[in-house]
Amino acid sequence: MGEPATRGLDEGALRALVPRVLAGLVRRGEDFDAAEDALQEALLEALRVWPQRPPDDPRAWLTTVATRRLVDAHRSEVARRRREDAVGAEPPPGPAEEDDDTLLLLFRCCHPDLAPASQVALTLRAVGGLTTREIADAFYVPEATMAQRISRAKRTLRGRPLDRPGDLAVVLRVLYLVYTAGHAGRVDLAAEAIRLARQLTLATDEPEAHGLLALMLLNHARLPARIDSDGRIVTLDRQDRGLWDTREIAEGVCVLQSALARQSDERPPGRYQVEAAIAALHDDAPTPSETDWPQILAWYDDLVALSDDPVRQDPAAVLGRAVAIGYVHGATAGLRETDRLRDVIGDRHRWHAARGHLHELAGELPAAGDAYAEAARLAVNVAERDHLIRQAAQARAGG
Amino acid sequence: MPKYLLLKNYRGGPEPHHPFPPMDQWAPEDVEAHMAFQRHVREMLRDSGEFVDAQALTPDRTWVRYGGPDAAPVTSDGPLPETSDLIAGWFMIDVDSRERALEVAAYVSSEPGPRGEPMYEWIDVREVMWEAPAAD
């Protein structure tokens, strides 16, 4: 990505200001669409200017420059100039208001009328403070394509007030999508998703928001061990657990516990908390053989029970549960469980990968090789495909 | 500088130099060597300033055509003759000459297979047409 234009600049701090400045502009009556464009320009200028000339008050700087852009854009509208003059007299909003601002902006960017790809892009720009170029790099599309996606999304939202509570479930799904998109180019999307989820948990007590943050932290903690220096996937049972980020694990467990404490029998934990609990149990095992599979299976039972039709709606959960059954009740029982799923998801690469894992557990290496080879044929991710081919070759070579 | 697409195929093309089994039936160390070579080719092309793009395609294929007015698109997942070409992926390179493109393609084709032997895989080399009219 060329040389970093942001040397000596705390980019995280800069980006944390973005939703606040944007919400401030919108709250004083600016149109979301125009304000977001203006702030994006201010942000690009900040990245260029701040390394040499850091401002005394970054937030005021961004607000002023964005406002100037807005004024430029509406130079003919004299009334706007008057409004700009009035802004200087406005007291800065308190912390509570800022948290609400983040939430309102997230609801807007994750509006249910937008397609997931647009929700993700708009969230990263308007709340995450990423530039269009960075978002385009992260998703391997041309910058012009991403710019168009964002402006179409904003057109869809035009004229809608920024005042109604949105659908938190959609916001959580969008943040999780950002997390799973991983990292590419200059931007670590997983870290970005964690940052956004942290902001969200400051704004809401909703246990699922905290569950999502915990899930991200508990999975992210294992990331340094999950991919080796050649980009190869290392499975959980072969990871160097010394590389796991214990601080992230401790924080994840703490966040999860506080979320679970607010749940009850009447209001059982949602899927992110349950998935976080499963991740926490893996993180808690000093060695693979010390993994508490019975407890993991119990959580998978809860996870599967959250869907009306889990095989269709949550195939990853039913397959995870089948593998857990294999560890608790024996590989044959796990394979029997996958047999039950064959009609519906037997053509998915994950079904074959789970079968390969269970056959391996049973010591049935030729069958494991066949299952991994079929999984590789169906895979859509290069790293995963390569990993499955390796698993197949190793199984055929006798493990 | 002309751009070339170096296409790798799952099947099709001229008579293979020699047959080889699917990769999941190779010895694990041969699989590793093959994958390391693929990474090496990308790095080499990046280092030389010739890399544009590299992508892999899944082996599933669906043919689609316009279904006519007010009709759904017509699709066909087969049956297709097993001999028809099936693209597996490509390198796109930006090089000085056609000779250089052929040289890179031949290097790609030397990728190690079972027992570390070169695979002599046929690579389909296609020149990418220019968008803009050439200057006078």
Interface residues (C-beta under 8 A of the other chain):
Chain A: D230 G231 G369 Y372 A373 A376 R377 L378 A379 V380 V382 R385 D386 I389 R390 A392 A393 Q394 R396 A397
Chain B: P22 M23 D24 Q25 W26 A27 P28 D30 V31 E32 M35 A36 R39 A56 T58 P59 D60
